[in-house]
Amino acid sequence: MPDSAAEPLQRCTIDYLQDTLLGVNPLSHACTAWITQAGERISLRIPGPWPKELLKAHTLTIKGEERTYHGVLVDAQASGTDELVLNIQLQPERPGAAGH
């Protein structure tokens, strides 16, 4: 069974990158979310509403109340307007990436 830890609903900021025709667009979203870690992946459950662009993000930094996660979006599933689930493969932070 994978090592997992679930945290209660917490405030977090999601900084993310989205590809556009004009290049990469850095965006940010402040919200509350449930964060569950299982090995080298985390799952974010975000109650609505959320920005549509978040579904097409590729690189994310999630700043929670107690820790910060960095990773690549593997899957995004919206359940109507009730909840968005993001599955993220954790990655080490790249030098100089903290300010996006």
C-alpha positions, 0 to 999 in steps of 0.5 A: 500500500502506498505511503499516503497522507491526507491533510484537512481543507486548507488555504493554498496558492496555486502558481501555474504555467499555461502554454498559449500561442504567444508563449508561456503565461504564468497564472495564480489562483488562491483557494482552499483545497484538500491535498493528498500525497501518495508517494511521488504524486499529490492529488488536489481536490478544489471546491468550485469555482476555479479558473478554466485555465487551471485545467490546461496548466502544465507546471504547478507550484502549490503553496499550502499552509505547511508546505510547498509542492512542485510538479507537473499536471498528469490529469485534471477532472472537473465534476460539474461546478462542484469540484476539480481534482488535479493529479500532479507528479511531484518534481524537485523545484528548479533553481530560479523557478520560485518567482513564477 
